[in-house]
Amino acid sequence: MDFIDNPSFGHSKFKLPVFLVPVVMFAVLALGIWASKLYVDGVLDHHSHSESH
């Protein structure tokens, strides 16, 4: 288990700057909330149209 103590192990090529980590996390969270709202609206809209026919 020598690689745990070795900081060069892993994703050293595309390392994200520390200040961008919360920005990316917030963006992913907001995108997920937006996508789930679109999905729920689409399902509810489809459901209400199928009941009216």
C-alpha distances in whole Angstrom, upper triangle without the diagonal:
4,6,6,8,10,13,14,12,14,18,19,22,24,22,25,27,26,30,30,27,30,33,31,30,34,35,33,34,38,37,36,39,42,41,41,44,46,44,46,49,49,49,52,54,54,54,57,59,59,60,63,64
4,6,6,7,10,11,10,13,16,17,20,22,21,24,25,25,29,29,27,30,32,31,30,34,35,33,35,38,38,37,40,42,42,42,45,47,46,48,51,51,51,53,55,55,56,59,61,61,62,65,66
4,5,5,8,9,6,9,13,13,17,19,18,20,22,22,26,26,24,27,29,27,27,31,32,30,31,35,35,34,37,39,38,39,42,43,43,45,47,48,48,50,52,52,53,56,57,57,59,62,63
4,5,7,10,8,10,13,14,17,19,17,19,21,20,24,24,22,24,27,26,25,28,30,28,29,33,33,32,35,37,37,37,40,42,41,43,46,46,46,49,51,51,52,54,56,56,58,61,62
4,6,9,9,11,14,14,18,20,18,20,21,20,24,25,23,25,28,27,26,30,31,30,31,35,35,35,37,40,39,40,43,44,44,45,48,49,49,51,53,54,55,57,59,59,61,63,65
4,6,6,9,12,11,15,17,15,18,19,19,23,24,22,25,27,26,26,30,31,29,31,34,34,34,37,39,39,40,43,44,43,45,48,48,49,51,53,54,55,57,59,59,61,63,65
4,5,8,10,9,12,14,12,15,16,16,19,20,18,22,24,23,23,26,27,27,28,31,32,32,34,36,36,37,40,41,41,43,46,46,47,49,51,51,53,55,56,57,59,61,63
4,6,8,6,10,12,11,14,16,17,20,20,19,23,24,23,24,27,28,27,29,32,32,32,35,37,36,38,41,41,41,44,46,46,47,49,51,51,53,55,57,57,59,61,62
4,7,7,10,12,12,15,17,18,22,21,20,23,25,23,23,27,27,26,28,31,31,31,34,35,35,36,39,40,39,42,44,44,45,48,49,49,51,53,55,55,57,59,60
4,6,8,10,10,13,15,16,20,19,17,20,22,20,20,24,24,23,25,28,27,27,30,32,31,32,36,36,36,38,41,41,41,44,46,46,47,50,51,51,53,56,57
4,6,6,6,9,13,14,17,16,15,18,19,17,18,21,21,20,23,25,25,25,28,30,29,30,33,34,34,36,39,39,39,42,44,44,45,48,49,49,52,54,55
4,6,5,9,11,13,17,16,15,19,20,18,19,23,23,22,25,27,27,27,31,32,31,33,36,36,37,39,41,41,42,45,46,47,48,51,52,52,55,57,58
4,6,9,12,15,17,16,16,20,20,18,20,23,23,22,25,27,26,27,30,31,31,33,36,36,36,39,41,40,42,45,45,46,48,50,51,52,54,56,57
4,6,9,12,15,13,13,17,17,14,17,20,19,18,22,23,23,24,27,28,27,29,32,32,33,35,37,37,39,41,42,43,45,47,47,48,51,53,54
4,7,9,12,11,10,14,15,13,15,18,18,18,21,23,22,23,26,27,27,29,32,32,33,35,37,38,39,41,42,43,45,47,48,49,51,53,54
4,6,8,7,7,11,11,10,12,15,15,15,18,19,19,21,23,24,25,27,29,30,31,33,35,35,37,39,40,41,43,45,46,47,49,51,52
4,6,6,7,10,11,11,13,15,15,16,19,20,21,23,25,26,27,29,30,31,33,35,36,37,39,41,42,43,45,46,48,49,51,53,54
4,5,5,8,10,10,12,14,15,16,18,19,21,22,24,25,26,28,30,31,32,34,36,37,38,40,41,43,44,46,47,49,50,52,54
4,6,7,7,9,11,12,13,15,17,18,19,21,23,24,25,27,28,30,31,33,34,36,37,39,40,42,43,45,46,48,49,51,53
4,6,5,6,9,10,10,12,14,15,16,18,20,21,22,24,26,27,28,30,31,33,34,36,37,38,40,42,43,45,46,48,50
4,5,5,6,9,10,11,12,14,15,17,18,20,21,23,24,26,27,29,30,31,33,35,36,37,39,40,42,43,45,47,49
4,5,5,6,8,10,10,12,14,15,16,18,20,21,22,24,25,27,28,30,31,33,34,36,37,39,40,42,43,45,47
4,5,5,6,9,10,10,12,14,15,16,18,20,21,22,24,26,27,28,30,31,32,34,36,37,39,40,42,43,45
4,5,5,6,9,10,10,12,14,15,16,18,20,21,22,24,26,27,28,30,31,33,34,36,37,39,40,42,44
4,5,5,6,9,10,11,12,14,15,17,18,20,21,23,24,26,27,28,30,31,33,35,36,37,39,41,43
4,5,5,6,8,10,11,12,14,15,16,18,20,21,22,24,26,27,28,30,31,33,34,36,37,39,41
4,5,5,6,8,10,10,12,14,15,16,18,20,21,22,24,26,27,28,30,31,33,34,36,37,39
4,6,5,6,9,10,10,12,14,15,16,18,20,21,22,24,25,27,28,30,31,33,35,36,38
4,5,5,6,9,10,11,12,14,15,16,18,20,21,22,24,26,27,28,30,32,33,35,37
4,5,5,6,9,10,11,12,14,15,16,18,20,21,22,24,26,27,28,30,32,33,35
4,5,5,6,9,10,11,12,14,15,16,18,20,21,22,24,26,27,28,30,32,33
4,5,5,6,9,10,10,12,14,15,16,18,20,21,22,24,26,27,29,30,32
4,6,5,6,9,10,10,12,14,15,16,18,20,21,22,24,26,27,29,31
4,5,5,6,9,10,11,12,14,15,16,18,20,21,22,24,26,27,29
4,5,5,6,9,10,11,12,14,15,16,18,20,21,23,24,26,28
4,5,5,6,8,10,10,12,14,15,16,18,20,21,22,24,26
4,5,5,6,8,10,10,12,14,15,16,18,20,21,23,25
4,6,5,6,9,10,10,12,14,15,16,18,20,21,23
4,5,5,6,9,10,10,12,14,15,16,18,20,22
4,5,5,6,8,10,10,12,14,15,17,18,21
4,6,5,6,8,10,10,12,14,15,17,19
4,6,5,6,8,10,11,12,14,16,17
4,5,5,6,9,10,11,12,14,16
4,5,5,6,9,10,11,12,15
4,5,5,6,9,10,11,13
4,6,5,6,9,10,11
4,5,5,6,9,11
4,6,5,6,9
4,5,5,7
4,6,6
4,6
4
